[in-house]
Amino acid sequence: MARTRGTDACPGALQVHRAADGALARIRLPGGTLTAAQLAALARVASEYGSSTLELTARGNIQVRGITDEAAAADAIAGAGLLPSATHERVRNIVASPLSGRAGGNADVRPWVAGLDAAIRAEPRLAGLGGRFWFSVDDGHADVSGLCADVGVHAFPDGCALLLAGRDTGLRLGADEVVETLVVIATRFATTRGSAWRVKELDDLERLLPGVELGAAPFSAVTRPPVGWIAQDQPGSEGRVALGAAVPLGVLPARVAEYLAAIEAPLVITPWRSVLVCDLDEAVADVALRVLAPSGLVFDENSPWLTVSACTGSPGCAHSAADVRADAARALKPDAGMHRHFVGCERACGSPLAAEVLLATGDGYRQLR
Ligand code: SF4
């Protein structure tokens, strides 16, 4: 079914969203990757022009809200190298297996992500793709394929499956075909989409891939980030360590972001609102863990924070019936079982596919899904 909204309201760093608490900028991070210097720059943007927090999104991007000087914030974001294209900034939505090339997986997908980002920016027709369309690149962990992005690839030991709306098309690609195929499919969508913003809204998929027959079941949805001490085992990074830190409700204080940046290691923001600090030697990882653990970041895989999330809610969002983040924090329980996502209205922003979605009614919560 086609969405009725005719304009693309997804925010970027230049086209900000007017939220109840001020201007909100969203910075796309293809594959979730950023350098320590870039995270430090975003922390400064949040401290100097925003609400002093960074929000991690369900697509592995970062938001700054409550911005008082939009031009200065955009300049600082561009100066950090996080705004490489003014025309395509909102369509660089690429989620990738966050540990790829470092731990496990069937392929190192990082070059594909970089190549895909460059190819998207080089195709003028993709400027009209829309900020909701996204790409997934799964290295075989089966972590991001279950997010049901619009188009993606999933690396198996003997080749790469092309996915549409999270389902296997049956088509297998060589490594050298991945980027071009994803861009071709996205361009076909951008030029034939009508009023649809997502592949799942199309009545037929023939326009994207003639003769396609989708597999019956999508990949299972993952809701938990990798946390704690993660031994890296892939060629070139053996013996190194990645630290996985979940960020409660995705709200990262700028001060804590500065601590993370001070480690001066490569960083990955995951679609489960967590940060990976990568390529550490064991001694540095040990010290970093001791410094970061008291800061509110979560390194314990049994933490109840891993089973709860929330949309923005009040006071940041005018649509909300409640301060859903505060309510989610109050409702933490040790053995929650299924993931619970608290939302302030029926739009249910950021809802994981495999979660109990709880809708604020103004008088408590009811189950939306
Ligand atoms: S779900 Fe509703 S209340 Fe929550 S952020 Fe989205 S629009 Fe706002």
Boltz pocket constraint, residues with backbone or C-beta under 6 A from the ligand:
constraints:
  - pocket:
      binder: B
      contacts: [[A, 311], [A, 312], [A, 313], [A, 314], [A, 317], [A, 318], [A, 319], [A, 320], [A, 321], [A, 343], [A, 344], [A, 345], [A, 346], [A, 347], [A, 348], [A, 349]]
      max_distance: 6.0
